[in-house]
Amino acid sequence: MRFFGMAAFAAAFAVAGPAMAAALPFNPEEATQAWLATMGPEATARSNSYFEGGYLLDFAGTAISIVVAGLMLILGWARGVRTWIEQKLKWFPLVAFGSSLFYILVSSVLTFPFSWYMGFVRQHEYNLSTQTFGEWFNEQLIGLGIGIVIGSIFLTVLYLIIRAARKTWWIWGSVVTVAFAAVMSMLYPVYIAPLFNTSTPMEQSELRDSIIALAQANGVPADNVYVYDRSRQTNSISANVSGFGPTTRISLADTLLERTSPEAVRAVMAHEIGHYVLKHNISGLIFSSILIVFSFAFVHFTFGWASKNERWGIRDISDPAGLPLVMVLLAVVGLITAPLQRNLIYFNEQQADMFGLNAAREPDGFAEASVLLSEYRKMEPSALEEWFFYDHPSGWNRVHNAMVWKAHEIAAGRLPNTPGGPPPGWVPDFVRDRGAATNAEPTQEPAATPPAASPATTTEQSPAAPSN
């Protein structure tokens, strides 16, 4: 998948024709290194530490989910709940719903310490969150409530399918799962996103008009630009394409407007427009469908072996008492499907990058945004790291692609002849602000630095739900 992405990227440069043979106005490699050097060794080490720590935590999360599900089987909780509901209610849909609700609630409670560390403690350790514990916990409760209701309904429907078609449920279940995902994607920006963030039309400005013009020039029927208050959770920059079909919208974070130049905003928005124009929501859903079929087939053909002789009191695959075992098997197969899913997203992101460069024609703005996103993403991973763990091109790849594109466009006479690399003196704001905070530290009078004005007292960026 990555090979085809690189091939497509290389093919895009073929349109330069004779310019490919022309002398480049600057060395893209040196320009790339100049952009990367603006982070400095301390910020680079911090970014690397954060992202590399996520490698182990990713596997730890899978292991914890397996352990929790295993405990529910070994201790007989799943069997006991199913039996109790059967005795009290008897109707199978209610048995399936109750068992599903119990599993989601108990697993969420038991894994809460890990979620707390990942979503709150670790983010504050790296100065990547703007939330107090109360604000964070409130959002967790909202998410849990939504998950319990929607998740229990979905699992109930899935168990009804399993009961009706024991041999082919993994096919019909996949169809329903994909349809369910499409409906949820359509409803998300209208009913769920507003529970966490407020979106408002972007204020009238030259930048807003240029974004709308950019969208309309590329066939996007946009008459407005929406800004959502990402700063409620984090200071990290982002934009996204959400929804499906008639609810599809392109939104940018308030932090993107606050932290970056207009050129960077246009570059990021052109990238998001690329997702819409290239129909990545549809291609993503199609590829995800294949992975869902594969995952459900794995569960179907291994469940009987794992629950042989009614192990843990599980009668057969249609028994809701076996839900924890289903989740264990999905976690195991996820070790295979997760890298494949990340590669699909990576491929789409790489396409959107190239689309954005050609649409906005802001290579320096794109490089600027890529450096800011690297506050919490390792800038120069190994090839293996990038293949296995990255769902977006690394900062080095993005900056390098922008500088190569810029050099060839200048050589072809389609861009003004400007130097490669960042503007003189430019550094990322997270480097500048940290340095300012360090220099501003008082040596004798702690009260001399007003808390409201001290950069050290403000929490920094969070990688929460990045999409760029």
C-alpha positions in Angstrom: 0.0 0.0 0.0 2.8 2.4 0.9 4.6 1.4 -2.3 1.6 2.4 -4.4 1.3 5.7 -2.5 4.9 6.6 -3.2 4.4 5.6 -6.9 1.4 7.9 -7.1 3.4 10.7 -5.5 6.2 10.2 -7.9 3.8 10.1 -10.9 2.4 13.5 -9.8 5.8 15.1 -10.5 5.8 13.8 -14.0 3.4 16.5 -15.1 6.3 19.0 -14.6 7.7 17.6 -17.9 10.8 19.5 -19.0 11.1 21.1 -15.6 12.2 17.7 -14.1 15.4 18.1 -16.0 15.8 21.8 -15.0 18.2 22.8 -12.3 16.4 23.1 -9.0 16.6 26.5 -7.3 17.5 24.9 -4.0 18.3 21.5 -2.5 15.0 20.0 -1.1 17.0 17.8 1.3 18.7 20.8 2.9 15.5 22.7 3.0 13.8 19.8 4.8 16.5 19.6 7.4 16.3 23.4 7.9 12.6 23.0 8.7 13.2 20.1 11.1 16.0 22.0 12.8 13.6 24.6 14.0 12.3 22.2 16.6 15.6 22.0 18.3 17.0 18.9 20.2 14.8 19.3 23.3 11.4 19.5 21.5 12.5 16.8 19.1 13.5 14.5 22.0 10.2 15.2 23.8 8.2 14.5 20.6 10.1 11.2 20.1 9.6 10.2 23.7 5.8 10.8 23.6 5.2 9.0 20.3 7.6 6.1 21.0 5.9 5.6 24.4 2.7 5.1 22.5 4.1 2.0 20.8 4.2 0.0 24.0 1.0 1.5 25.4 -0.8 0.5 22.3 0.0 -3.2 22.9 -0.6 -2.7 26.7 -4.2 -1.5 25.9 -4.8 -4.6 23.9 -3.4 -6.8 26.6 -5.5 -5.1 29.3 -8.7 -5.6 27.3 -7.9 -9.3 26.8 -7.2 -9.7 30.6 -10.4 -7.9 31.6 -12.5 -10.0 29.1 -10.7 -13.2 30.3 -11.5 -12.4 34.0 -15.2 -12.0 33.1 -15.1 -15.5 31.6 -13.0 -17.2 34.2 -14.9 -15.7 37.2 -18.2 -16.6 35.6 -19.5 -13.0 35.5 -20.7 -13.2 31.9 -22.4 -16.6 32.4 -24.0 -15.5 35.7 -25.5 -12.3 34.2 -26.8 -14.1 31.2 -28.4 -16.8 33.4 -30.0 -14.2 35.7 -31.5 -12.2 32.9 -32.8 -15.3 31.3 -34.6 -16.3 34.5 -36.0 -12.8 35.0 -36.9 -11.7 31.5 -36.6 -14.8 29.3 -36.9 -12.8 25.9 -33.7 -13.3 24.0 -33.3 -9.7 22.7 -33.4 -8.5 26.3 -30.9 -11.1 27.3 -28.5 -10.0 24.6 -29.0 -6.3 25.4 -28.5 -6.8 29.1 -25.4 -9.0 28.6 -24.0 -6.4 26.2 -24.7 -3.5 28.6 -23.0 -5.4 31.5 -19.9 -6.1 29.4 -19.5 -2.6 28.2 -20.1 -1.0 31.6 -17.9 -3.4 33.6 -15.0 -3.4 31.1 -15.1 0.4 31.0 -14.9 0.6 34.8 -12.1 -2.0 35.0 -10.0 -0.3 32.3 -10.7 3.2 33.7 -7.3 3.5 35.4 -5.6 2.9 32.1 -7.9 5.3 30.3 -7.2 7.9 33.0 -3.4 7.5 32.6 -3.6 7.6 28.8 -6.1 10.4 28.4 -5.4 12.6 31.3 -2.2 11.9 33.3 0.1 11.3 30.3 -1.3 14.3 28.4 -0.5 16.6 31.3 2.9 15.0 31.8 3.8 16.2 28.3 1.8 19.5 28.6 -0.6 18.3 25.9 -4.0 19.0 27.6 -6.1 22.0 28.4 -8.6 20.1 30.6 -9.0 19.8 34.3 -9.8 16.4 35.7 -13.5 17.4 36.1 -13.8 18.5 32.5 -12.0 15.4 31.2 -14.1 13.0 33.5 -17.3 14.7 32.4 -16.5 13.9 28.7 -15.6 10.4 29.6 -19.1 9.9 31.3 -20.8 11.3 28.2 -18.8 9.0 26.0 -19.6 6.0 28.2 -23.3 6.8 28.1 -23.3 7.0 24.4 -21.2 3.8 24.1 -23.5 1.9 26.4 -26.7 2.8 24.6 -25.4 2.5 21.0 -23.1 -0.4 21.7 -25.7 -2.5 23.4 -28.2 -1.9 20.7 -25.7 -2.8 18.0 -24.5 -6.0 19.8 -28.1 -7.1 20.4 -28.8 -6.8 16.6 -25.6 -8.7 15.9 -26.6 -11.5 18.3 -30.0 -11.7 16.6 -28.2 -12.2 13.3 -25.9 -14.9 14.8 -28.9 -16.7 16.3 -30.8 -16.6 12.9 -27.8 -17.6 10.7 -25.2 -19.5 12.8 -23.2 -20.6 9.8 -23.2 -17.4 7.8 -23.6 -14.8 10.5 -20.1 -13.4 9.8 -21.2 -12.4 6.3 -24.6 -10.8 7.3 -23.1 -9.4 10.4 -20.4 -7.7 8.4 -23.1 -6.1 6.1 -25.0 -4.8 9.1 -21.8 -3.5 10.8 -20.8 -1.6 7.7 -24.3 -0.1 7.3 -24.3 0.8 11.0 -20.9 2.5 10.7 -22.1 4.5 7.7 -25.3 5.7 9.6 -23.2 6.6 12.7 -20.8 8.5 10.5 -23.7 10.4 9.0 -25.2 11.2 12.4 -22.0 12.0 14.2 -21.5 15.7 13.2 -25.2 16.5 13.8 -25.9 14.7 17.1 -22.7 13.5 18.8 -20.0 16.0 18.0 -22.0 18.9 19.6 -21.9 17.1 22.9 -18.2 17.7 23.0 -17.5 20.7 20.9 -19.4 23.8 19.6 -19.1 24.6 15.9 -19.8 28.1 14.6 -19.5 29.7 11.2 -16.1 31.2 10.6 -16.1 35.0 10.9 -16.1 37.0 7.6 -12.6 37.5 6.5 -10.3 37.3 3.4 -9.1 33.9 4.7 -12.7 32.6 4.9 -13.4 33.8 1.4 -10.3 32.2 0.1 -11.1 28.8 1.7 -14.7 28.9 0.3 -13.3 29.8 -3.1 -10.7 26.9 -2.9 -13.5 24.5 -2.0 -15.8 25.6 -4.8 -13.0 25.6 -7.3 -12.6 21.9 -6.5 -16.2 20.9 -6.8 -17.1 21.1 -3.1 -20.6 22.6 -2.7 -19.5 24.8 0.3 -21.0 28.1 1.2 -19.6 28.3 4.7 -16.6 27.2 6.8 -17.1 25.9 10.3 -14.8 26.4 13.3 -15.0 24.1 16.3 -13.6 24.9 19.8 -10.9 22.2 20.0 -9.2 24.4 22.6 -11.7 22.9 25.1 -9.6 19.8 25.1 -6.2 20.7 23.6 -4.1 23.4 21.9 -3.1 21.1 19.0 -4.0 22.1 15.5 -6.4 20.1 13.4 -9.1 20.1 10.8 -11.3 17.3 9.7 -13.9 16.0 7.3 -16.8 14.5 9.3 -20.2 13.1 8.4 -21.3 11.0 5.4 -23.5 11.8 2.5 -25.7 14.9 3.2 -24.1 15.6 6.6 -20.5 15.8 5.3 -18.7 18.9 6.4 -15.2 20.3 6.5 -14.3 22.0 9.8 -11.2 23.6 11.2 -10.1 23.9 14.8 -10.0 27.3 16.5 -6.4 26.4 17.4 -5.5 26.2 13.8 -6.6 29.8 13.3 -4.8 30.9 16.5 -1.5 29.1 16.0 -0.7 29.2 12.3 -0.3 31.6 9.4 -3.0 32.1 6.8 -0.8 30.1 4.4 -0.8 27.1 6.7 -4.6 27.3 7.3 -5.1 27.2 3.5 -2.7 24.3 3.1 -4.4 22.3 5.8 -7.9 23.1 4.5 -6.9 22.1 1.0 -5.7 18.8 2.4 -9.2 18.2 4.0 -10.9 19.3 0.8 -8.8 16.6 -0.9 -10.3 13.9 1.3 -13.8 15.1 0.2 -12.9 15.3 -3.5 -11.1 12.0 -3.6 -14.0 10.3 -1.7 -11.9 8.9 1.0 -14.9 8.3 3.2 -16.2 5.8 0.6 -12.9 4.1 -0.1 -12.2 3.9 3.6 -15.6 2.3 4.3 -15.0 -0.2 1.5 -11.6 -1.3 2.8 -12.9 -1.3 6.3 -15.6 -3.7 5.1 -13.0 -6.2 4.0 -11.2 -6.0 7.4 -14.6 -6.5 9.2 -15.4 -9.6 7.1 -11.9 -11.0 7.8 -12.3 -10.2 11.6 -15.8 -11.8 11.9 -14.7 -14.8 9.9 -11.8 -15.3 12.3 -14.2 -15.2 15.2 -16.6 -17.6 13.6 -14.0 -20.2 12.8 -12.1 -20.0 16.1 -14.9 -19.5 18.6 -16.0 -23.2 18.6 -12.4 -24.3 19.3 -12.0 -21.7 22.1 -15.3 -22.6 23.8 -15.1 -26.4 23.3 -17.1 -28.5 25.7 -19.1 -25.4 26.9 -15.9 -24.0 28.4 -16.8 -21.1 30.8 -20.5 -22.0 30.5 -20.7 -20.8 26.9 -23.3 -22.9 25.0 -22.4 -21.8 21.5 -21.5 -18.7 19.5 -25.1 -17.3 19.8 -24.9 -17.3 23.6 -24.4 -13.7 24.9 -22.3 -15.2 27.7 -19.6 -15.7 25.1 -19.4 -11.9 24.4 -16.1 -11.5 26.3 -14.6 -14.4 24.3 -15.7 -12.7 21.1 -13.9 -9.5 22.2 -10.8 -11.5 23.0 -10.7 -13.0 19.5 -11.3 -9.6 18.0 -8.5 -8.1 20.0 -6.2 -10.9 18.8 -7.1 -10.5 15.1 -6.8 -6.8 15.6 -3.0 -7.2 15.9 -3.1 -8.1 12.2 -5.9 -5.8 11.0 -4.8 -2.6 12.9 -1.5 -2.1 10.9 -3.5 -2.7 7.7 -6.1 -0.2 8.7 -3.4 2.3 9.5 -1.8 1.8 6.1 -5.1 2.5 4.4 -5.4 5.7 6.3 -1.8 6.6 5.5 -2.4 6.0 1.8 -5.4 8.3 1.8 -3.6 10.9 3.8 -0.7 10.9 1.4 -3.1 11.4 -1.5 -4.7 14.3 0.3 -1.3 15.8 1.0 -0.5 15.9 -2.7 -4.0 17.2 -3.6 -3.6 19.9 -1.0 -0.2 21.0 -2.3 -1.6 21.3 -5.8 -4.8 23.0 -4.8 -3.6 25.6 -2.3 -0.1 26.0 -3.7 1.3 26.8 -0.2 4.3 24.5 0.3 5.7 26.6 3.1 2.4 26.8 4.9 2.1 23.0 4.6 5.6 22.6 6.0 4.8 24.9 8.8 1.7 22.9 9.8 3.7 19.6 9.5 6.2 20.9 12.0 3.5 22.0 14.4 1.8 18.6 14.2 5.2 17.0 15.0 4.9 18.4 18.5 3.4 15.0 19.4 4.5 12.9 16.4 8.0 11.6 15.9 9.5 13.6 13.1 11.9 11.1 11.6 10.8 7.5 12.3 12.5 4.4 10.7 10.8 2.9 7.7 9.5 0.0 9.9 8.1 2.4 12.5 6.3 4.4 9.9 4.8 1.3 8.2 3.6 -0.3 11.4 2.6 2.6 13.7 1.8 5.6 11.6 -1.6 6.4 10.0 -0.3 9.7 8.7 2.9 10.5 6.8 5.7 11.5 9.2 6.7 15.1 9.6 9.9 14.5 7.7 8.0 12.9 4.8 5.5 15.8 4.6 8.0 18.6 4.8 10.3 16.8 2.3 7.4 16.3 -0.1 6.4 20.0 0.2 10.0 21.1 -0.5 10.4 18.8 -3.5 7.1 20.0 -4.9 8.1 23.7 -4.3 11.5 23.2 -5.9 10.1 21.7 -9.1 7.2 24.2 -9.3 9.8 27.1 -9.1 11.9 25.4 -11.7 8.9 25.1 -14.0 8.1 28.8 -13.6 4.8 28.2 -11.8 5.9 29.7 -8.4 8.0 32.8 -7.5 11.6 32.0 -6.9 11.8 32.0 -3.1 14.4 30.2 -0.8 13.7 26.7 0.5 13.4 26.2 4.2 11.6 28.3 6.9 11.5 32.1 7.0 14.5 33.5 8.8 14.1 33.3 12.5 10.9 31.2 12.4 10.5 28.5 15.1 7.4 26.6 16.2 5.4 28.3 18.8 5.8 25.4 21.3 9.5 25.9 21.1 9.3 29.7 21.3 6.8 29.7 24.2 8.7 27.1 26.2 11.9 29.1 25.8 10.1 32.2 26.8 8.7 30.5 29.9 12.2 29.3 30.9 13.7 32.7 30.4 10.9 34.3 32.4 11.3 32.1 35.4 12.0 34.4 38.5 15.1 33.7 40.5 14.1 35.6 43.7 10.5 36.8 43.7 8.1 34.0 42.6 5.2 36.4 42.7 6.8 38.6 40.1 5.4 36.5 37.2 1.6 36.9 37.0 0.0 33.5 36.6 -2.3 34.7 33.8 0.6 35.8 31.7 3.0 33.0 32.3 3.3 30.5 29.4 4.5 27.9 32.0 1.0 27.9 33.5 -0.9 27.1 30.3 -1.3 23.6 29.2 -0.1 22.8 25.7 -1.1 20.7 22.8 -2.9 17.4 22.8 -3.0 14.8 20.1 -6.6 14.2 20.8 -8.3 13.0 17.7 -5.9 14.4 15.1 -7.0 14.1 11.5 -4.4 16.0 9.5 
